[in-house]
Amino acid sequence: MTDITATPTGAQSTQPQTSAGLSRRDKRNAKASQRNYRNKLKNEQAPKMTKGQRVSSWVLHIIMFLMAAYCVIPLFWLLFASTKSNGGLYNSFGLWFANSKNGGFQLWQNLVGTFSYNGAIYGRWLLNTVIYAVVVGLGSTVIAAFAGYAVAVMKFPGRKLLLSVTLAFMSIPTTVITIPLFLMYSQIGLVDTMWAVIIPQLSFPFGLYLMIIYAQQSIPISLVEAAKLDGASHWKIFWKIALPLLSPGFVTVLLFSLVGAWNNYFLPLIMLSDRSNYPLTVGLNLWLKMSGDSSVGGGLPDSYIITGSLVAVVPLIISFFFLQRYWQSGLSAGAVK
């Protein structure tokens, strides 16, 4: 018996064409809707503000402009100053390049002098800073991700107490515990080693709290329970399910930890005495003191210190622009709680 409900061959061949036609029509309709919406926004008049609202708007804009100028002007000064000779720093306008009378453009000479001064110690300081920042940044972020996932997903005794302790530690300045850490590390032989700077910074209470909040918002408990029913362990659930969902928060904590480790000054100042282990923050401060004492500094030019400061800022700017989109999405999601 012939099945009269079978689809004709011609209908089967025209179905992909019909789907393609619908897809093109949907795209045209979507573009037309977008154009209409943009035209509607252009034609709509902005709501009129009262006199008080206009004054408040101007005041807020002026405050924002001053805050932006406060942050940007020193960077511009640092950029222009690093291109000048030692004499041009004091004989030319700060926010522009020096002319030929004042030494001209000396950026390359300053870079060569900075990296070759005192046995090329600056390169060693830069390498130390990269090691401290990368190890501390990745280490503290991974620990915060593990702990944040555990607190947000697992149920265990003392869970709320752990969260309260984390909030309490966020309010304690790190400078308060630096001296006790120095006395403790001196008893076990860690003073004047890189580990004396790395280990204390692996504990990052703010990053832990941020990961807890982000994990509570981004990891569905039903998804975790479904993975458990399929026989997955918490270790596998974390790497296969939780970590991809936590990636914006992970990069956010990584950025904060990276910047904090890069700019840390007091901890390495207390823990380290060997100059070959200094980070850039302590090393540049040492150069600043040497430049004020001609008998110690041996004629260290101020332009070397300024150029070294510029080089120290560049990696942070690059990392910020590279991670900015993840940083913004992580903050917006973590702020919902």
C-alpha positions in Angstrom: 0.0 0.0 0.0 1.4 3.4 -0.9 1.7 5.9 1.9 -0.1 9.0 0.7 1.3 11.1 3.6 4.9 10.8 2.3 6.6 14.2 1.6 7.0 14.8 -2.2 10.5 15.0 -3.5 10.0 18.5 -4.8 8.9 19.7 -1.4 12.0 18.2 0.2 14.2 20.0 -2.3 12.5 23.3 -1.8 12.6 23.2 2.0 16.2 24.4 2.4 15.5 27.2 -0.1 12.4 28.2 1.9 14.5 28.2 5.2 17.2 30.3 3.5 14.6 32.7 2.2 13.1 33.1 5.7 16.5 33.6 7.2 17.3 36.4 4.7 13.9 38.0 5.4 14.4 37.8 9.1 17.8 39.6 8.7 16.2 42.3 6.6 13.4 42.8 9.2 16.0 42.9 12.0 18.0 45.6 10.2 14.9 47.6 9.4 13.8 47.4 13.1 17.3 48.6 14.2 17.1 51.5 11.8 13.7 52.5 13.0 14.8 52.3 16.6 17.8 54.5 15.9 15.7 57.0 14.1 13.2 57.0 16.9 15.9 57.7 19.4 17.2 60.6 17.3 13.8 62.1 16.9 13.0 61.9 20.6 13.7 65.0 22.6 15.8 64.7 25.7 13.8 65.4 28.9 14.2 68.9 30.0 16.2 69.3 33.2 15.4 71.8 35.9 17.8 74.5 36.9 19.0 72.5 39.9 19.5 69.3 37.8 21.6 71.3 35.3 23.8 72.7 38.1 24.2 69.2 39.6 25.1 67.8 36.2 27.8 70.5 35.6 29.2 70.0 39.1 29.4 66.2 38.6 31.1 66.7 35.2 33.6 69.1 36.6 34.4 66.7 39.5 34.9 63.8 37.0 37.1 65.9 34.8 39.3 66.9 37.8 39.6 63.2 38.9 40.5 62.1 35.4 43.1 64.9 35.1 44.5 64.0 38.5 45.2 60.5 37.3 46.2 61.2 33.7 48.5 64.3 34.0 51.2 62.5 36.1 51.3 59.8 33.4 51.7 62.4 30.7 54.4 64.1 32.7 56.2 60.8 33.2 56.1 60.1 29.5 57.5 63.4 28.5 60.1 63.5 31.3 61.5 60.1 30.3 62.4 61.5 26.8 64.6 64.3 28.3 68.2 64.5 29.4 69.0 65.1 33.0 69.4 68.8 32.3 66.3 69.0 30.2 64.2 67.9 33.1 64.7 71.2 34.8 65.0 73.6 31.8 61.9 72.7 29.8 58.2 72.6 30.1 57.1 69.5 32.0 54.2 68.5 29.7 56.1 68.6 26.4 59.3 67.4 24.8 62.6 69.2 25.3 64.1 71.2 22.4 67.5 70.8 21.0 69.0 73.4 23.3 68.0 71.3 26.3 69.2 67.9 25.0 66.4 67.0 22.6 64.7 63.6 22.5 66.7 61.2 24.7 64.4 58.3 25.4 66.6 55.6 23.8 69.7 56.9 25.7 67.7 56.9 28.9 66.5 53.4 28.3 70.0 52.1 27.6 71.4 54.0 30.6 68.6 52.7 32.9 69.1 49.0 32.0 72.9 49.2 32.1 73.5 51.3 35.2 75.1 49.6 38.2 75.7 46.2 36.6 72.3 46.1 34.8 70.6 45.8 38.2 67.3 47.3 36.8 66.7 44.3 34.6 67.1 42.0 37.6 64.6 44.1 39.5 62.2 44.0 36.6 62.5 40.2 36.3 61.9 39.9 40.1 58.8 42.0 39.9 57.4 39.9 37.0 58.1 36.7 39.0 56.4 38.1 42.2 53.4 39.4 40.2 52.8 36.3 38.1 53.3 33.7 40.9 51.3 35.7 43.5 48.6 36.7 40.9 48.0 33.1 39.6 48.5 31.5 43.0 46.2 33.7 45.0 43.6 33.6 42.2 43.5 29.8 42.0 43.3 29.5 45.8 40.5 32.1 45.8 38.6 30.2 43.1 38.9 26.9 44.9 37.7 28.4 48.2 35.0 30.5 46.6 33.6 27.5 44.8 33.7 25.4 48.0 31.9 28.1 50.1 29.3 28.8 47.4 28.4 25.3 46.4 29.4 22.8 49.1 27.5 22.5 52.4 29.8 22.0 55.4 29.9 23.0 59.1 31.4 26.5 59.7 30.6 27.8 56.2 29.1 31.0 57.5 31.8 31.4 60.0 34.4 31.2 57.2 32.7 33.9 55.3 32.6 36.1 58.4 36.3 35.5 59.0 37.0 36.5 55.4 35.2 39.7 55.8 37.1 40.4 59.1 40.4 39.8 57.4 39.5 42.3 54.7 39.5 45.1 57.2 43.0 44.3 58.6 45.8 46.3 56.8 48.6 44.1 55.6 51.1 46.4 57.2 49.9 45.3 60.6 51.0 41.7 60.1 54.2 42.4 58.2 56.4 42.7 61.4 55.0 39.5 63.0 55.5 37.7 59.7 59.1 38.9 59.6 59.8 37.6 63.1 58.2 34.3 62.3 60.0 33.9 58.9 63.3 34.8 60.5 62.9 31.7 62.8 62.5 29.3 59.8 65.0 30.9 57.5 62.7 32.5 54.9 63.8 36.1 55.4 65.7 37.6 52.4 64.3 35.0 50.0 61.6 35.4 47.3 59.3 33.1 49.3 59.1 35.6 52.1 57.4 38.0 49.6 55.3 35.4 47.8 53.8 33.3 50.5 52.1 36.1 52.5 50.4 37.5 49.4 48.9 34.2 48.4 46.2 34.9 51.0 43.9 37.4 49.3 40.7 37.9 51.4 39.2 40.4 49.0 39.7 38.0 46.1 38.2 35.2 48.1 35.1 37.2 49.0 34.7 38.3 45.4 34.9 34.7 44.1 32.3 33.6 46.7 29.9 36.2 45.6 30.5 35.6 41.9 30.2 31.8 42.3 26.9 32.2 44.1 25.6 34.2 41.2 27.0 32.3 38.3 27.0 28.5 39.2 23.5 27.0 39.2 23.1 24.4 42.0 20.9 22.3 39.7 23.8 22.0 37.3 26.1 20.8 40.0 23.5 18.3 41.3 23.0 17.0 37.7 26.8 16.5 37.3 26.9 14.6 40.7 24.1 12.3 39.4 26.2 11.5 36.4 29.0 10.4 38.7 31.3 13.5 38.5 33.4 14.4 41.5 33.7 17.9 42.9 37.2 18.1 41.4 35.9 17.3 37.9 32.8 19.6 38.4 35.1 22.5 39.2 37.4 22.1 36.2 34.8 21.2 33.6 31.8 23.2 34.7 32.5 25.8 37.4 35.8 27.2 36.2 34.4 28.2 32.7 31.4 29.9 34.4 33.8 31.6 36.9 36.2 32.9 34.2 35.1 36.6 34.3 35.4 36.6 38.1 38.7 34.7 37.9 40.2 37.3 35.6 38.9 40.1 37.8 40.6 38.7 40.9 43.7 38.0 38.8 43.9 41.6 37.8 43.5 42.9 41.3 46.0 40.4 42.7 48.5 41.2 39.9 48.3 44.9 40.4 48.6 44.5 44.2 51.7 42.3 43.9 53.3 44.5 41.3 52.9 47.7 43.5 53.7 46.1 46.8 56.4 48.0 48.6 56.3 47.6 52.4 56.4 43.8 52.5 59.6 43.4 50.3 61.2 46.4 52.0 60.9 44.6 55.4 61.6 41.0 54.2 64.5 41.6 51.8 68.0 42.9 52.3 69.8 41.5 49.2 69.4 44.0 46.4 69.4 41.3 43.8 66.0 40.2 45.2 64.4 43.6 45.2 61.3 44.4 43.1 61.0 47.6 41.2 59.2 49.5 43.9 62.0 49.0 46.4 64.8 49.3 43.8 63.5 52.6 42.4 63.2 54.0 45.9 66.8 53.0 46.5 67.8 54.8 43.4 65.9 57.9 44.5 67.8 57.9 47.8 71.1 57.4 45.9 70.4 60.3 43.6 70.1 62.6 46.6 73.5 61.5 47.9 76.3 62.1 45.4 78.8 60.2 47.5 76.6 57.1 47.4 74.9 57.4 44.1 77.9 58.0 42.0 76.2 60.6 39.9 73.0 58.7 39.3 70.9 60.8 36.8 67.3 61.6 37.7 66.3 60.8 34.2 67.2 57.1 34.8 64.8 57.0 37.8 62.0 58.5 35.7 62.6 56.2 32.8 62.7 53.2 35.1 59.3 54.4 36.5 57.9 54.6 33.1 59.0 51.1 32.2 57.5 49.9 35.5 54.1 51.3 34.6 53.9 49.9 31.0 53.3 46.2 31.9 50.4 47.2 34.2 48.8 49.3 31.5 49.1 46.5 28.9 47.6 43.9 31.3 44.8 46.3 32.2 43.8 46.9 28.6 44.1 43.2 27.8 41.9 42.1 30.7 39.6 45.1 30.8 36.5 43.5 29.2 36.7 40.5 31.6 37.3 42.9 34.5 34.2 45.0 33.8 32.0 41.9 33.3 33.3 40.4 36.5 32.7 43.5 38.5 29.1 43.9 37.2 28.2 40.3 37.9 29.8 40.3 41.4 28.1 43.5 42.3 24.6 42.0 41.9 24.8 40.3 45.3 
